[in-house]
Amino acid sequence: MTSDEWQPPGAPIVILTALELEYQAVRAHLTEAGLHRHRAGTRFETGRLGPGGARVALALVGKGNHPAAVLAERAIAEFDPSAVIFAGIAGALRPDVGLGDIVVASHVYAYHGGTSRDDGFKARPRVWEISHECDQVAHHVDRVGAWARRLPPGGPRPQVHFGPIAAGEVVQDSAISAQAQWVRQTYNDALAIEMEAAGVAQAAHLNRSLPAVVVRGISDRADGTKAVTDGANWRQVAAASAALFAVALAEELAHEESARTGHRSGTDRKTPMGGTVRNIATGNAHVGVQAGTVHGGIHLTQPYQGSGPGAGAAS
């Protein structure tokens, strides 16, 4: 089905991914799928998360914060969504975050910002904080646990962690390199590291502080063992886990938006995310933070469709 005219009865949820395997993990939950062509060449797939479920627009943005920011901005302008979710894989920075686990970003560090001085590099990151209500919804989705019933039977349930995510412009695959040590020292509370969340968060912030949630499945430990974990299919497992949680979150955010607004257009939201500024990171950091809307119960309709060998397993 091809659908170049997007005219939903209510504001959709935009879901973005960086890699094809992440895209396919989300797409497995899409019904009534249709192609939406952007005039600049970007292709979105639109549809629902199960029969009568939340309307979504799905896009592949590629690697890096810059393309993620540009295509997030494009998606927001095109669909006027009620929220943006970025779903995909990441490397763990803490030993208590296991392979296959899920990290929902409490805030995102754009960790490459800084200033170079005679006494060393001083961090000056941008930081975007999840809205209070989106944070409440994500915790509720985890607490109720209905999303996990879609996991393949017999495997352990991935643990969901809430905490900071570091977003930069390099693939970190070392625990001892100068950058790895600097990241772990300066952003010692970060649970995971990846390459797109800062771009998506900035695009959402510049669009009337649109609610944005980053959901990452852990595919490696960012410690030099990436080839081993990739060979053991942890990328597929992590992508499938992140997609499951992101889909459940999208359903709930859409359900709450519909209940509160009566399918009012996203441009008519009366409770947009507000902005505050506070210092969070170490190393003489200067931080900007965002906050916002949405809360509620849980509404799941689409049965699980796995992605990759051993999808849903975790350590």
C-alpha positions as CSV (number, residue, x, y, z in Angstrom):
1,M,0.0,0.0,0.0
2,T,1.2,3.5,-0.8
3,S,0.0,6.5,1.1
4,D,1.6,9.9,0.3
5,E,-1.2,11.8,2.0
6,W,-0.9,11.5,5.8
7,Q,-4.3,12.4,7.3
8,P,-4.7,10.6,10.6
9,P,-7.6,11.4,13.0
10,G,-5.1,12.2,15.7
11,A,-1.4,13.0,16.1
12,P,0.8,10.0,15.3
13,I,3.9,8.9,17.1
14,V,7.2,9.1,15.2
15,I,9.6,6.2,15.7
16,L,13.1,6.6,14.5
17,T,15.9,4.1,14.1
18,A,19.6,4.3,13.0
19,L,20.2,0.8,11.6
20,E,18.3,-1.5,9.3
21,L,18.1,-4.2,11.9
22,E,16.6,-1.7,14.3
23,Y,14.1,-0.6,11.7
24,Q,13.0,-4.2,10.9
25,A,12.6,-4.9,14.6
26,V,10.1,-2.1,14.9
27,R,8.5,-2.7,11.5
28,A,7.6,-6.3,12.6
29,H,4.9,-4.7,14.8
30,L,3.5,-2.4,12.1
31,T,0.1,-3.2,10.4
32,E,-1.7,-1.3,7.7
33,A,1.7,-0.3,6.5
34,G,2.0,2.3,3.7
35,L,4.7,4.2,2.0
36,H,5.0,8.0,2.6
37,R,7.4,9.8,0.3
38,H,8.9,13.1,1.5
39,R,9.6,15.7,-1.2
40,A,13.3,15.6,-0.4
41,G,13.5,11.9,-0.9
42,T,13.1,10.5,2.6
43,R,10.8,7.5,2.8
44,F,8.6,6.9,5.8
45,E,6.4,3.9,6.5
46,T,3.1,4.8,8.2
47,G,0.7,2.4,9.8
48,R,-0.7,1.2,13.1
49,L,0.8,-0.8,16.0
50,G,-1.8,-3.6,15.7
51,P,-5.4,-3.5,14.6
52,G,-6.9,-0.2,15.8
53,G,-3.6,0.6,17.6
54,A,-1.5,3.7,17.7
55,R,-0.7,5.4,14.4
56,V,3.0,5.7,13.8
57,A,5.4,7.0,11.2
58,L,8.7,5.0,11.0
59,A,12.0,6.2,9.5
60,L,15.6,5.1,9.1
61,V,17.9,8.0,9.9
62,G,21.3,6.4,9.6
63,K,24.3,6.7,12.0
64,G,25.3,9.8,13.8
65,N,23.7,12.8,15.7
66,H,23.7,15.1,12.7
67,P,21.6,13.0,10.3
68,A,19.4,12.0,13.2
69,A,18.7,15.6,14.0
70,V,18.0,16.5,10.4
71,L,15.6,13.6,9.8
72,A,14.0,14.0,13.2
73,E,13.2,17.6,12.3
74,R,11.9,16.4,8.9
75,A,9.6,13.9,10.5
76,I,8.3,16.3,13.0
77,A,7.5,18.9,10.3
78,E,5.9,16.3,8.1
79,F,3.7,14.5,10.6
80,D,3.2,16.9,13.5
81,P,3.5,14.0,16.0
82,S,2.5,14.0,19.7
83,A,5.9,12.4,20.6
84,V,9.1,11.0,19.1
85,I,10.7,7.7,20.2
86,F,14.2,6.7,19.1
87,A,14.7,2.9,19.4
88,G,17.8,1.0,18.8
89,I,21.0,-0.5,20.2
90,A,23.8,0.8,22.4
91,G,26.9,-0.2,24.3
92,A,26.8,-0.6,28.1
93,L,29.0,1.6,30.3
94,R,28.1,-0.1,33.6
95,P,28.7,-3.7,34.7
96,D,25.1,-4.0,36.2
97,V,23.6,-3.3,32.7
98,G,23.5,-6.6,31.0
99,L,23.5,-7.7,27.4
100,G,19.9,-7.6,26.1
101,D,18.8,-5.2,28.8
102,I,17.0,-2.0,28.0
103,V,18.0,1.6,28.9
104,V,15.5,4.4,28.8
105,A,17.3,7.7,28.8
106,S,16.5,9.9,31.8
107,H,18.7,12.4,30.1
108,V,21.0,12.5,27.1
109,Y,24.6,13.9,27.2
110,A,26.0,15.3,23.9
111,Y,29.4,14.5,25.3
112,H,31.6,15.9,22.6
113,G,31.0,19.5,23.5
114,G,33.9,21.2,25.4
115,T,36.8,23.6,25.5
116,S,40.5,22.8,25.1
117,R,42.8,24.5,27.7
118,D,46.4,24.3,28.8
119,D,45.3,22.1,31.7
120,G,43.3,19.7,29.5
121,F,39.9,19.3,27.8
122,K,36.9,20.6,29.8
123,A,33.5,19.1,29.1
124,R,30.7,21.5,28.1
125,P,27.9,19.1,27.0
126,R,24.4,19.8,26.0
127,V,21.9,17.8,28.0
128,W,18.3,17.0,27.4
129,E,16.1,15.6,30.1
130,I,13.1,13.4,29.5
131,S,9.8,15.0,30.5
132,H,8.4,14.1,33.9
133,E,5.3,12.6,32.4
134,C,7.0,10.6,29.7
135,D,9.3,9.3,32.4
136,Q,6.3,8.3,34.5
137,V,4.7,6.5,31.5
138,A,7.9,4.6,30.8
139,H,8.2,3.5,34.4
140,H,4.6,2.4,34.3
141,V,5.1,0.4,31.2
142,D,8.0,-1.4,32.8
143,R,6.2,-1.8,36.1
144,V,3.0,-3.3,34.6
145,G,5.2,-5.6,32.5
146,A,2.7,-6.4,29.7
147,W,5.3,-5.5,27.1
148,A,7.4,-8.5,28.3
149,R,4.6,-11.0,27.6
150,R,5.5,-10.5,23.9
151,L,9.0,-11.9,24.5
152,P,9.6,-15.4,23.2
153,P,8.7,-18.0,25.9
154,G,11.4,-19.6,28.0
155,G,13.9,-16.8,27.9
156,P,14.8,-14.4,30.7
157,R,13.1,-11.0,30.8
158,P,15.4,-8.1,30.0
159,Q,15.9,-5.7,32.8
160,V,14.8,-2.1,32.1
161,H,17.2,0.6,33.4
162,F,16.5,4.3,33.7
163,G,19.5,6.6,33.6
164,P,21.7,8.9,31.4
165,I,22.8,8.0,27.9
166,A,26.0,9.4,26.4
167,A,25.7,10.3,22.7
168,G,28.8,11.1,20.6
169,E,30.2,10.7,17.1
170,V,32.3,7.6,17.5
171,V,31.8,3.9,18.0
172,Q,33.3,3.2,21.4
173,D,34.8,-0.3,21.6
174,S,37.4,0.0,24.3
175,A,37.6,0.2,28.1
176,I,41.2,1.5,28.2
177,S,41.5,4.1,25.3
178,A,41.9,7.7,26.3
179,Q,38.4,8.6,25.1
180,A,36.9,5.6,26.9
181,Q,38.5,6.6,30.2
182,W,37.5,10.2,29.7
183,V,33.9,9.3,29.0
184,R,33.7,7.0,32.0
185,Q,35.3,9.6,34.3
186,T,33.5,12.7,33.1
187,Y,30.1,11.0,32.6
188,N,30.4,8.4,35.3
189,D,26.6,8.1,35.8
190,A,26.0,7.3,32.1
191,L,24.5,3.8,31.6
192,A,25.0,3.4,27.9
193,I,26.8,5.1,24.9
194,E,25.6,5.6,21.4
195,M,25.6,8.0,18.4
196,E,22.1,9.5,17.7
197,A,20.1,10.4,20.8
198,A,21.5,14.0,21.1
199,G,20.4,14.9,17.5
200,V,16.9,13.6,18.1
201,A,16.6,15.3,21.4
202,Q,17.8,18.6,20.0
203,A,15.3,18.4,17.1
204,A,12.5,17.7,19.5
205,H,13.5,20.5,21.8
206,L,13.5,23.0,19.0
207,N,10.0,22.0,18.0
208,R,8.2,23.5,21.0
209,S,9.9,21.0,23.3
210,L,8.1,18.0,21.7
211,P,8.3,14.9,24.0
212,A,11.1,12.6,23.0
213,V,12.1,9.3,24.5
214,V,15.2,7.3,23.8
215,V,15.0,3.5,24.2
216,R,18.2,1.5,23.8
217,G,18.8,-2.3,23.9
218,I,22.2,-3.3,25.0
219,S,24.1,-5.1,22.3
220,D,27.7,-4.9,23.6
221,R,29.8,-3.6,26.6
222,A,31.8,-0.9,24.7
223,D,34.9,-2.5,26.1
224,G,36.7,-4.2,23.1
225,T,34.4,-7.3,22.9
226,K,32.0,-6.0,20.3
227,A,33.1,-8.5,17.7
228,V,32.4,-11.3,20.1
229,T,28.9,-10.0,21.1
230,D,28.0,-9.2,17.5
231,G,29.0,-12.7,16.5
232,A,26.7,-14.0,19.2
233,N,23.7,-12.1,17.7
234,W,23.3,-9.7,20.6
235,R,22.6,-6.9,18.1
236,Q,19.5,-8.7,16.9
237,V,18.5,-9.6,20.5
238,A,19.0,-6.0,21.7
239,A,17.2,-4.5,18.8
240,A,14.2,-6.8,19.3
241,S,14.0,-6.0,23.0
242,A,14.2,-2.2,22.4
243,A,11.5,-2.4,19.7
244,L,9.2,-4.3,22.0
245,F,9.5,-1.7,24.8
246,A,9.3,1.2,22.3
247,V,6.1,-0.2,20.7
248,A,4.5,-0.6,24.2
249,L,5.5,2.9,25.1
250,A,4.2,4.4,21.8
251,E,0.8,2.6,22.4
252,E,0.6,4.1,25.9
253,L,1.7,7.6,24.9
254,A,-0.9,7.6,22.0
255,H,-3.6,6.3,24.3
256,E,-3.0,9.1,26.8
257,E,-2.8,11.8,24.2
258,S,-6.1,10.6,22.7
259,A,-7.8,10.4,26.0
260,R,-6.7,13.9,27.1
261,T,-7.1,15.8,23.8
262,G,-9.8,14.0,21.9
263,H,-7.5,13.6,18.9
264,R,-6.6,17.3,19.0
265,S,-3.8,18.2,16.6
266,G,-0.3,18.2,18.1
267,T,0.0,21.9,17.4
268,D,-2.8,22.5,19.8
269,R,-1.1,20.9,22.8
270,K,-1.8,23.0,25.9
271,T,0.9,21.5,28.1
272,P,4.2,21.5,26.1
273,M,7.5,20.6,27.6
274,G,9.2,23.4,29.5
275,G,12.9,24.1,29.6
276,T,15.2,24.4,32.5
277,V,19.0,24.6,32.9
278,R,21.1,22.9,35.5
279,N,24.6,21.3,35.8
280,I,24.7,17.5,35.8
281,A,28.0,16.3,34.3
282,T,31.4,16.7,35.8
283,G,34.4,18.4,34.3
284,N,33.2,22.0,34.4
285,A,30.2,21.1,32.3
286,H,27.5,23.5,31.2
287,V,24.1,21.8,30.7
288,G,20.8,22.6,29.1
289,V,17.8,20.5,30.0
290,Q,14.3,19.9,28.7
291,A,11.1,18.6,30.3
292,G,7.5,17.9,29.1
293,T,4.1,16.0,28.8
294,V,2.2,12.7,28.8
295,H,1.3,10.0,31.4
296,G,-1.0,7.0,31.9
297,G,-1.9,3.3,32.0
298,I,-1.1,0.6,29.4
299,H,-2.8,-0.6,26.2
300,L,-1.2,-3.3,24.1
301,T,-2.7,-4.9,21.0
302,Q,0.0,-6.4,18.7
303,P,1.4,-9.9,19.4
304,Y,5.2,-10.2,19.4
305,Q,7.0,-11.0,16.2
306,G,10.7,-11.8,17.0
307,S,13.7,-10.4,15.2
308,G,16.9,-12.4,14.8
309,P,18.1,-15.6,16.4
310,G,17.4,-15.8,20.1
311,A,15.4,-12.6,20.1
312,G,14.4,-11.5,23.6
313,A,17.1,-13.3,25.5
314,A,19.2,-11.4,28.1
315,S,21.9,-12.0,30.5
